[in-house]
Amino acid sequence: MGIEIEKIRGLFPVLHQEVHGKPLVYFDNAATTQKPQAVLDALNNYYSTDNSNIHRGAHALADRATRYFEETREAIQLFINARESAEVLFTKGTTESINLVASAFGRKFIGSGDEIIISTLEHHSNIVPWQMLCEEKGATLKVIPINDAGEVLFDKFEKLLSPKTKLVSIVHASNALGTINPVKKVIAAAHAVGAKVLLDGAQSISHLTVDVQELDCDFLAFSAHKLYGPTGLGVLYGKREVLEAMPPYQGGGEMIKEVTFEKTTYNDIPFKFEAGTPNIGDVIAFKAALDFVNALGKDLIRAHEDELLRYANELLSQVKGFIPVGTAAEKVSVLSFNINAMHPYDVGMMLDANGIAVRTGHHCTQPLMKRLGLEGTVRASFAVYNSKSEIEKLAEGVSRIARIKNK
C-alpha cells in the first residue's frame, strides 16, 4: 500500500495556502519540515492546560507536564532503539548536541597530539566545534575526501585512522547532496583503533531507520524540526558508559544532586546534561511528531520519498542546462542542481515567484562547495507530504527558467 497523499497533506495546515498567487509547493524540507496538526495541538494543549515546570513540583500541573515530558524521552528511546531512556538528552538542536560533545567529551578525552576525523560533506556545525576544540587542545583535524559524485572515499578514511584518532564525527546523510554515508563501516573501523563515533543524524532521522544499537554509534545528534516536530529542540543520544564518563556541559539547576559552597555533586544522566528549565512544550509536542511517523512507518515514507527523487531526476534530466550536483548511488530525497550560467539565488527567486519553495546557496557546507568548484546550488528536498504533481510543477518551473536563460 502506498501513501494516501491527499489524506497526508490534509494533516498539514501550512500547505494549504498561496504564495505570490500560486499554490504553495514546499521543497525546503531539508531545512525544516512542516508540522502536522497533532503537533500544533499538543503544543497548544501544553500551554493551555499543563503549563508548569517539571520534575520539581508537587502539584497536578507539574506532575502532568513531567509525565508527558518523560514520555517523549521514552518515545525517542524506542524510535532510535537506545538501550534506555537515560541515554537520550534534550538540547536546542543538532548544533548544540554536537557542541555538547565537543565541550564535555573533548574537555576530558581530547589532548595535544590527538586526532579528530570528519568528512568533506559536513555541515558547518560539524566542522567549527572541532576546529575550536583542536585549537584549544592542540589536536589535529583530519578530513575524509570525496569523489566527484559526492561519496566519501572509504579507503582514504581507513588510511587516516591511527591510534591517535580519538573521535570520528560524520554526517549520516548530507544536507547539501543527500549522500548516505556508509556509517556502519565507518563506526566499525573507528572502533577498531579505539575511537568514538558521533553521527550527525539531522537529515537521516526523517528518511532512514536509525538503530543506534545496530549501528553501534557512541553518539547520535538530530533536531526535532527536521522530523515534523517543533523548532528549538534537539536530541543527543549517547551510550551510558560514555555519558557517565563525561563532565557536565553546563552548570545550574536540575543537573545537580547537592550543592554547597564547598562542593557540588552532579546528577545522574540524562539530567547531568540538562541544566536549567528545558524546552518543555516543544519536547511534549515532539511526541506527536514521532507518533505521526510511526503510524505511517519509515519504510513506507522512504519508499514514497525515493520515488519522488527518482521522478524528479527523470523529469529534470530532460531540461537543457540542468546540472545535477551530487550523484551518489545511495541518497535520501535531496536533489541539488544548477542551471547553466545562472546563479542559484536567481533560480530560487524565480521558482518562488511560482510558489515553489527551494533552498539556494552553499547550505552551510562551504568546504564541500569549494571541493566541487561551486558557489552554491539550488536544493529541492522532499518529504512525505510532497506529491508527483508538485514534482511536475518543479520541472515545469525549471524548464521555463532554463528556456529564458537559453534565449
GUGUNU-965153 format. One record per residue: residue in three letters; x, y, z of N, C-alpha, C, CB in turn. Coordinates in steps of 0.02 Angstrom, whole numbers, plus 50000, padded with zeros to 5 digits. Glycine has a CB too. Example, Ala and Ser with C-alpha at 12.3 -4.5 7.8 and 13.67 -1.06 7.14 Angstrom:
! GUGUNU-965153
ALA506604971650390506154977550390506604983550390505654977650452/SER506424988850354506844994750357506455000250394507044997050286/
***
This chain:
! GUGUNU-965153
MET500424994050000500005000050000500445006250000499525000150061/GLY500285010949957500675017149952500395022549998500695019549880/ILE500715028249993500505034150032499845036850005501055039650031/GLU499365038150050498745041650031498885049050035498135039550077/ILE499145051849980499455058349982498975063950002499755059949914/GLU498365063849978497895069149996497705068850070497265068849952/LYS497645062750095497495061950166498065064550209497355054550183/ILE498685062950189499275065350225499315073050222499925062250195/ARG499225075850163499265083150155498735086750196499195084950081/GLY498175083450206497645086450245497825087450318497035082350240/LEU498345084050341498555084550411499015090550423498915078150431/PHE499225093950370499715099350375499405105950353500345097750332/PRO499175110050400498825116250383499225121050339498625119850445/VAL499875121550350500275126550315500315125350240500975126650344/LEU500195119250219500255117650148499695120550106500265110150139/HIS499145122450139498545124450102498495132050099497915121550135/GLN498965134950063498995142250055499295143849987499395145550112/GLU499205150249968499515152549906500095157149921498995156249862/VAL500605156849879501185161149883501255164649816501845157149901/HIS501255171249817501275175249755500715173049707501955174449720/GLY500135171449736499555169649695499565162649668499505174349640/LYS500055158549689500105151649665500075146849724500765150549624/PRO499795140949715499785136049770500495134449794499415129549748/LEU500585134449858501245133049886501485126049869501245133949961/VAL502095125649843502445119249835503065119649880502645117849758/TYR503065115849934503595116649984504115111149976503285116450055/PHE504695113149949505255108549938505875110749977505415108049863/ASP505775113450038506345115450079506355111250144506305122950097/ASN506215104850136506135100550194506795098850228505805094250173/ALA507355099250192508005097950224508175103550273508545097250171/ALA507885109450263507975114950311507515114150370507865121750276/THR506875113150356506395111550409505775108550378506215117950450/THR505505103550411504875100550388504285104250419504845093050407/GLN503715103850385503105106750412502825102250468502585107850356/LYS502345104850505502095101450564501375099150555502165105950626/PRO501215092950571500515090750567500105094050623500465083150573/GLN499455094150613499005097450661499085094450731498285096750638/ALA499235088050735499315084950801499875087950841499435077450792/VAL500415090050808500975093350842500755100250866501595093950795/LEU500405103950823500165110550842499675110150901499825114050782/ASP499245105050899498765104150954499115102351019498265098650936/ALA499615098051015499975096051076500335102051107500485090551060/LEU500615106251066500955112251091500455116951124501335115951034/ASN499895118051091499375122351119499075119451183498815123351067/ASN498985112851184498695109651243499155110451304498575102251229/TYR499805109951293500265110751350500185117651380500995109551327/TYR500215122851339500175129651365499465131351390500385134651311/SER498965127851364498275129351384498075125851449497795127251329/THR498365119851461498125115851517498655113251565497745110051491/ASP499285112451542499785109151584500395113351599500005102851550/ASN500385119651580500985123851585501265124151656500825130951561/SER501835121051666502165120851731502875118551721501785116151780/ASN503305120251767503985117451765503955110151786504465121451812/ILE504465106451768504445099151776504935096751829504605095751710/HIS504815090551851505255086651896505245089151968505955086851870/ARG505155095551980505235097952049504575099652083505675103952049/GLY504035100052046503405102252075503035096552109502965105252021/ALA502595098352157502205093352193501465094052178502325093952269/HIS501295097852127500595099052111500405095652046500445106552106/ALA499765095652030499495091651975499775093751907498745092251973/LEU499835100351895500095102551830500815100351820500045110251823/ALA501215101051873501915099051868501965091551856502295101051931/ASP501535087751889501535080551881501365078551809501045077251930/ARG500845081751782500645080251712501195082151664499995083851694/ALA501465088151671501985090551625502595085951628502185097751641/THR502785084051688503365079551696503235072851662503515078351771/ARG502635070151672502475063651642502485064051565501785061251665/TYR502185069251536502175069851463502885071051436501705075651442/PHE503275075051472503965076551452504375070051448504295081551501/GLU504325066051500504725059851502504445054551455504745057051574/GLU503805054951438503525050451388503845051651320502765051151383/THR504005057951305504345059451242505045056451243504385067051231/ARG505395056951299506065053951303506025046451289506385055351373/GLU505525043251318505435036051308505255034451235504895033351355/ALA504855038851205504675037851135505285038351089504145042951113/ILE505735043051105506355043751066506795037551076506735050051087/GLN506835035151137507215029051150506995023451104507135026851224/LEU506335022451098506075017151055506195018750982505325016151068/PHE506135025150964506205027250894506905025750866506045034750887/ILE507415026650909508105025450886508395019050915508545031350906/ASN507995015350954508185009050985508785009851032508345003950932/ALA508765015051073509265015651126509115010451180509265022851157/ARG509625008651218509515003551270509065006051326510195001351298/GLU509095012551341508695015251396508575022651383509055014251464/SER508045025251413507865032251401508375037051430507185033651430/ALA508765034851480509265039251510509825040951462509565035951572/GLU509875037451406510375038851355510145044251307510555032551316/VAL509555046951317509265052151274509285058851310508535050351254/LEU509655063551282509715070251310509355075351266510465072251319/PHE509055080451297508735085751259509195091851255508055087651292/THR509235094651195509625100651181509185105351141510305099051144/LYS509465110751115509065115351074509125113850999509265122551086/GLY509525108850980509595107050910510205102750898509625113350867/THR510285100450836510865096450818511515100150833510845094550744/THR511515106650819512115110550830512325110450903512005117850807/GLU511845111450948512025111251019512225104251040511445113851062/SER511915099151012512095092351029512825090951012511645087350993/ILE513045093250953513745092250933514205096350978513845094150859/ASN514005102450993514405106651037514455103751107514115113751039/LEU513925100551130513945097251195514495091951196513265094151212/VAL514525087851144515035082651141515725085751135514905077951081/ALA515795090951093516445094251086516685097051152516405099751033/SER516215099951190516395103051253516525097851307515855107751276/ALA516045093351319516095088651375516565082851361515405086051393/PHE516465079451305516915073951287517605076651271516635069951226/GLY517615082151232518265085051212518675087451270518145090651165/ARG518335090451319518695093151377519075087751414518205096551425/LYS518785081751417519085076351457519525071751416518555072351491/PHE519335070451353519655064951317520085066951257519135060251293/ILE520075073351239520485075651182521065079751209520055079751131/GLY521675078051188522265081651211522735083251154522625077551264/SER523305086151172523805088051122524045081951083524395091651156/GLY524065082651018524295077150975523755072250955524835073551009/ASP523155072650986522605068250967522315070450901522055068151022/GLU521915066050870521635067450804520885066250804521975063050750/ILE520535070750768519815070250757519715069950681519425076350789/ILE519275065550659519145064750587518425066550571519295057450565/ILE518345070750520517685072350493517705071050417517485079950508/SER517175072750381517185071650308517085078250271516645066650288/THR517215078150207517135083950164516395086050160517415082550094/LEU515945081450175515225082650167514915086450225514875076150159/GLU515305088150276514995090550338514685097450333515505090650392/HIS514135098250371513835104750385514315108550430513125103850419/HIS514285115150427514735119150469514685117450543514575126550459/SER514105115250565514025113650636514395107250656513285112850653/ASN514625103450607515035097650621515755098750597514735091350588/ILE515925105050588516615106950571516885111750624516655110250501/VAL516525117250634516775122750676516895120650749516275128450674/PRO516445116850781516595114850850517235110850857516015110750878/TRP517395106850807518005102750810518625107050796517975097050760/GLN518555111950752519105116650742519255120450806518935121650686/MET518735122750841518825126350903519155121950956518155128950929/LEU518935115650959519215110951008519955109450992518815104451009/CYS520095108350928520785106850909521255112750924520825105150833/GLU521015118750912521415124650926521545125251001521065130950901/GLU521035123851041521105124351113521565118951141520415123851146/LYS521515112851114521855107051143522515105251109521415101251141/GLY522645108251051523245106251014523155099750977523825105751061/ALA522525098050961522375091950923522365093550849521695088850945/THR522295088350808522305089150735521645086750706522895085150705/LEU521375090750660520765088950625520935086350555520285095150620/LYS520695080250541520825077150475520155076350438521175070350483/VAL520185076450372519575076650331519585070950281519515083450295/ILE519045067050280518965061650231518785064750163518415056450253/PRO519165063350110518995066050044518395062550013519595065649998/ILE518125065549961517555062749924517725062349850516915066949935/ASN517325058549813517385058449740516915063649710517235051349712/ASP516905064149644516505069349611515755068149618516695069749538/ALA515555061949634514855060349644514605062449713514725052949633/GLY515085064349757514905066349824514905060549873514235069549824/GLU515305055449860515355049649904516035049649940515255043049865/VAL516035047950004516675047650040517095041950013516555046850117/LEU517745043050013518225037849991518435033850052518855041049954/PHE518125027950059518215024150120518935021850129517755018150121/ASP519265020150075519955017850080520405023550106520215015350012/LYS520245029650087520625035450112520485036450187520445041850072/PHE519865035350207519685035850277520085030850319518935034650287/GLU520135024750295520495019650333521225021650343520465012950297/LYS521505025150294522205027250300522285033050348522465029250231/LEU521745036850360521785042350408521765039850481521215047150397/LEU521475033950491521405031250558522085029250587520935025250557/SER522155030450652522775028450687522625028150761523355033550672/PRO523095025650801522985025650874522885032650903523575022350909/LYS523065037850865522955044750887522235047050878523425049450850/THR521855043350837521165045350823520735044150886520875041350763/LYS520455049550911520035049050970519295049650954520225054451020/LEU519125052850898518425053850881518355054350806518145060050915/VAL517835051050780517615052050711516915054950714517635045250669/SER516815060850684516155064050684515945064950611516175070950722/ILE515425061350591515245061050520514495061550510515515054650489/VAL514315064850457513605065550440513345058950413513495071250388/HIS512745057050434512445050850410512175051750339511865048650457/ALA511835057350328511585059050261511705066550249510825057350253/SER512005068150192512205075050178511605079550167512655075350117/ASN511605085350201511065090150191511105093550123511075095250246/ALA511705093950095511805097650032511715093349971512495100650031/LEU511885086849976511875082449918511405076449926512565079949903/GLY511245074749988510825068950000511205062450008510345068149945/THR511865062549998512275056550003512185052950070513015058249993/ILE512065046450067512045042350128512735039250138511485036750123/ASN513045040850193513715038250206513695031050233514085042750255/PRO514205027050220514235020150245514425020150319514745015950203/VAL513975022650361514175024150430514305017950471513635028150463/LYS513975012450456514105006350495514835004050486513625000650475/LYS515075004450424515775002750410516245007850443515905002450333/VAL516065014150440516465019350471516525018150547516155026350458/ILE515965016550578515965015450651516395009450669515245014350676/ALA516325004050633516714998050648517464999350640516504992250602/ALA517655002950587518365004450575518635009150629518455007550506/ALA518235014050650518445018650702518525015050769517955024350708/HIS518055010750785518095007050848518705002550850517465003050859/ALA518915000150792519494995650789520134999050812519584993050718/VAL520165005650808520755009250832520615012850899520995014450780/GLY520035011250928519875014050994519535020750993520475014451033/ALA519315023150935518995029650930518245029250942519135032850862/LYS517955034650967517235035250974516955038450910517045039551036/VAL516295037450898515985039950837515345043750853515835034250788/LEU515305049850826514695053850828514385054050759514835060950854/LEU513735052550755513375053150692512945059450694512935046850679/ASP513025063650643512565069150632511965066350594512915075150592/GLY511425065350631510825062250601510285067250583510555057150647/ALA510465073650576509965078750563509545077250501510305085550554/GLN509855074650449509485073050388509245065850387509915074350327/SER509635061250412509455054150407508855052350450510045049850427/ILE508755055850505508255053750554507555053750524508265058250615/SER507405058050476506735058350448506645053750387506575065450427/HIS507195051150360507155047150299507325039750310507615049950247/LEU507785038350355508055031650363507875028850432508805031750354/THR507855022250436507805018950501508485019450535507565011450494/VAL508505022750592509135023750629509095019750694509255031450643/ASP509495014450697509515010050755510205010650786509355002550735/VAL510245014150843510905015750871511265009550897510835020750927/GLN510885004550918511204998450941511484994350882510724994150981/GLU511104994150829511334990450769511934993950737510764989750718/LEU511915000650735512475004350707513075004350754512265011650692/ASP512945004150819513455004250872513805011050877513964998750860/CYS513455016450858513755023150865513775025050939513355028450825/ASP514255029250956514315031551025513875037551039515045033351040/PHE513765041650988513325047550993512915048050929513745054051006/LEU512305050750936511885052450879511565059150895511345047050865/ALA511625063950849511335070650858510805071850804511885076150856/PHE510225074550825509725076450775509265081850803509315070350751/SER508855084650759508395090150777507675088050765508555096550737/ALA507225090450809506515088850801506215092050739506135091050863/HIS506455098050722506115101850669506225098950599506345108950670/LYS506685094250593506775090750529506395084150527507515089650515/LEU506025082950581505635076750589504915078450607505965072050642/TYR504645083550574503945085550582503785088250652503495079750567/GLY504305089850691504215092350758504385099750763504635088550807/PRO504365102450824504475109650835505215111650825504245111650904/THR505315118150814505995120850811506245121950883506015127450770/GLY506905122850889507195124350954507275118250999506785129350989/LEU507245112350970507305106151009507755101250973506605103051021/GLY508265098851008508715093850981508775087951028509395096850967/VAL509085082751002509195076551041509925074651034508725070851016/LEU510215072551088510865069251087510795062451120511415073551122/TYR510895057251082510955050451110511695049251125510675045051062/GLY511825046151182512495043951198512485037451237512875049351237/LYS512955033151224512995026951264513095028751337513575022451238/ARG512765025151381512785026651452513505027251478512415021351492/GLU513925022551460514605022451488515005028551465514965016151467/VAL514865030951405515215036851380514945043151414515135037451303/LEU514285043751419513985049551451514195050051525513225049251446/GLU514215044451558514395044551629515125046651639514285037751660/ALA515545045351590516245047151595516375054551579516665042851549/MET515875057851549515965064851528515775069651584515545066251467/PRO516125075251590515925080451638515305084151613516505085351651/PRO514945087751656514355091551634514535096651581514025095051694/TYR514045098251541514125103251487514005110251513513645101751429/GLN513495111051556513325117451586513145116351659512735120951548/GLY513215121551699513045121151770512405124951785513605123651812/GLY512025122551835511415125951854510935121251888511085129151795/GLY510295123051887509785118751916509695112451876509135122551921/GLU509415107351907509245100951877509835096251868508925102151810/MET510425099051851511005094651838511395092951902511465097851786/ILE511095094451959511445093452022511045088652067511565100152058/LYS511415085452114511085081752168511105085952232511435074952180/GLU511695088752246511765092752307512275098252294511985088352367/VAL512115104352317512565110052308512725112952377512245115452262/THR513365113652391513595117752447514105122652419513905113252505/PHE514305127452459514815132252435515495128852430514855138252482/GLU515565123052459516205119552456516235114652397516335115852521/LYS515665111352381515685106152329514985104852302515985099652358/THR514945102952239514315101052207514355093852184514155105752147/THR513825090152197513765083252173513295083252113513515078452230/TYR513515080452058513125080751997512595075251994513585080151936/ASN512065076751957511505072151949511695066351903510895075851920/ASP511265061351900511355055651855511155057851784510935049551878/ILE511365053851734511135055151666510385053151663511555051051613/PRO510005056551622510185061751575510215068751605509695061851519/PHE509995069351668509895076051697510555079751707509545075451764/LYS511115076151712511765079351719511915084151662512315074051723/PHE511605082951604511745087051544511155091451525511925082551485/GLU510675092351571510075096351555509975101851608509445091851552/ALA510465106251611510435111751660509875116651643511115115351663/GLY509525118851695509025124051685508345121451663509265129051636/THR507875126051655507205124251632507245122451558506705130051643/PRO507025116451540507065114251470506505117151427507055106651465/ASN506525115451364506015117551316505415112751322506305117651242/ILE505035113551376504545108551395503995107551343504225110451461/GLY503685113051321503135112551274503325109151210502865119351259/ASP503905110851182504125107951119504315100651127504705111951090/VAL504605098851183504765091751196504115087751197505135090951264/ILE503625090151233502985086551237502655085951168502505090051286/ALA502675091351129502365091351062502745086751014502345098451034/PHE503395085751026503785081550981503535074350980504525081651001/LYS503245072151035502985065251036502445064250983502705063451105/ALA502035069550971501525069050920501835068150851501075075250921/ALA502405071250839502765070350775503015063250768503345075350770/LEU503295060550822503535053650820502955048850809503905051850886/ASP502395050150841501795045950831501565046150758501225048250878/PHE501605052050728501415052750658501865048450613501455060150636/VAL502505048850624502985044950583502895037450596503725047050599/ASN502815035550658502725028450675502085025550645502725027450750/ALA501565029650643500925027250616500985025650541500375032450628/LEU501375029750506501475028450434501995022950423501705034850399/GLY502535023150462503075018250454503635021150411502815011850423/LYS504245020350436504825023050400504905019950330505465021950441/ASP504765013550324504855010250259504405013250206504725002650265/LEU503775014450225503295017450177503505024550160502585017250206/ILE503715028250211503935035150199504535035350152504115038550266/ARG505025031050165505625031050123505455028950051506155026350153/ALA505025024050043504845021849976504525027549937504365015849979/HIS504085031249970503755036949938504265042349919503215039849984/GLU504695044049966505195049349952505695047249899505565051150016/ASP505895040949900506345038449848506035038849779506555031249863/GLU505385037449775505035037949711504985045149688504325034849717/LEU504885049849734504885056949716505565059049689504705061149777/LEU506105056749721506775058549698506905055549629507305056049748/ARG506705049249619506805046149553506425049949500506565038749555/TYR505805051849515505385055349466505655062249452504665055849492/ALA505895065649502506195072349492506815071949448506375075549559/ASN507235067049461507835066149419507645064649347508285060549447/GLU507135060549338506905058649271506665064749232506345053349275/LEU506245068849264505965074649229506485080149218505375077449268/LEU506875081649270507345087249265507935085649219507595089149333/SER508105079349214508665077549170508505078849097508855070149179/GLN507875079949081507665081549012507715088948998506955079049000/VAL507855092949049507885100249041508585102249018507715103849107/LYS508615105848962509255108148936509575113048985509165111348865/GLY510185111749004510535116049050510505113749122510255122949045/PHE510115108549137510065105849205510705102049222509445101349212/ILE511005103849279511625100549302511515097849372512225105549300/PRO511435091249379511365088449446512015088949485511125081049443/VAL511965090149550512565090549593512465085449649512675097849621/GLY512915080549650512845075149700512465069349671512495077749763/THR512825064549643512515058949608512705052349641512695058949534/ALA512745052349707512925046249743512415040749729512965047649818/ALA512655034449734512215028749722511695028149777512625022349718/GLU511875030049838511405029649895511255036749918511705025349953/LYS510615038749914510425045549932509765045649969510385049949870/VAL509665050750012509005052450036508705057349986509025055550109/SER508085059549997507705063249946507905070649944506965062549959/VAL508525071849924508795078549914509055079049842509365080149965/LEU508815083949805509045085049736509375091949733508455084449685/SER510035091849726510415098049719510595098849646511065098049764/PHE510535105049621510665105949549510835113249535510075103749507/ASN511075114349475511165121049447510885121249377511905123149448/ILE510765127249352510585128249282511155132249251509895131949275/ASN511385130049194511955133049160511985140549166511955131149088/ALA512545143149191512695150349192512205154549233512705152949122/MET511795151349274511325155249316511535154649389510595152749306/HIS511475160149424511625160049496511055156349532511705167249525/PRO511225151949580510695148249615510165152649646511005143949669/TYR510365158349673509895162849705509375165349655510255168749738/ASP509595166949594509125169249543508625163849526509505171349479/VAL508865157749521508405152149506507905151349563508805145549496/GLY508145151749625507705151049682507175156449685508105151249746/MET507365162649669506875168149669506355167249614507235174849661/MET506565164849557506095163749501505615158049517506475162349436/LEU505865152849550505425147449571504935149849625505835141449599/ASP505175153949670504745156649723504165160749693505145160949771/ALA504305164249639503785168149606503225163649581504085172149548/ASN503375157249572502875152349552502615148249610503155147749498/GLY502765150449671502515147049731502925141049752501825144849719/ILE503515140049722503915134149736504495136149783504195131049671/ALA504495133349842505005134949893505575129949890504695134949963/VAL506175132449873506785128349874507305132249914507035126749801/ARG507865129049928508415132249964508975133649913508685127850024/THR509315139249919509865140749875510475142949916509675146349824/GLY511065142049886511675144249920512155138549933511515147649985/HIS512565139349984513065134149999512815129150052513715137350024/HIS512215130250079511895125650125512315124250187511735119250090/CYS512685129250210513135128550267513645122950257512735127150331/THR513855122150194514375117150177514885120450130514055110750144/GLN515165125950151515635129550107516245125350086515865135850141/PRO516545121450131517115117250108516905112150055517415113650167/LEU516295109450061516055104850010515975108349943515385101650032/MET515675114249944515585117949881516255119749850515175124249894/LYS516745121449892517415122849866517705116749832517885125349922/ARG517615110849863517865104549833517535103249766517745098649880/LEU516895105049759516535103849697516615109549646515795102849711/GLY516955114849668517075120449623516455124649610517355118049559/LEU516025125149660515385128549652515305134049704514805123649657/GLU514935139249685514745144349733514165141949776514575150849698/GLY513735137949746513165135249781512725131249734512765140949814/THR512155129049759511685125249717510975127349734511775117649727/VAL510505125049693509795125149709509645118249739509335126749645/ARG509305118249796509155111849829508405110949838509515111349897/ALA508145105749807507445103749818507465097349860507065102549750/SER507125097549917507135091849963506415089849979507525093550028/PHE506295083349977505605080849978505435077350043505505075949920/ALA504795077850062504545074650123503925070550106504385080050177/VAL503645067550158503105062750148502485065950118502925059450212/TYR502385072550130501775075850105501855078650035501575081350153/ASN502435077850004502525080149935502245075149886503265081549921/SER502055077649827501715073449777502065073749710500985075549770/LYS501895069049667502175068949599501935075049559501975062449563/SER501335077349572501095083249535501515089349554500345084549550/GLU501755089649616502205095149636502885094449602502285095149713/ILE503125088349594503745087249557503675089849486503945079649557/GLU503095088549457502975090949388502975098549385502295088249363/LYS502705101849436502725109149438503445111649443502315111849497/LEU503855108149482504565109949488504905109249420504915105649540/ALA504785103749387505105102649321504875107849271504935095549295/GLU504235109649273503985114749227504315121449242503215115349232/GLY504375123049306504685129449325505415129849305504625130449399/VAL505785124449317506495124349299506575124749223506835117949326/SER506145121149188506175121249114506045128249087505665116349085/ARG505565131649116505395138449095505985143249108504765140949131/ILE506295142549166506865146749184507455145449138507075145649257/ALA507575139049123508135137149079508015139949009508215129549077/ARG507395139848985507245142548919507375149948915506525141048901/ILE507195153548969507315160748972508065162048966507045163749039/LYS508455158249001509185159249001509485157548933509505155049056/ASN509205152448901509495150048838509285154148777509295142848826/LYS508825158948788508605163048731509165167548707507995167248750/
***
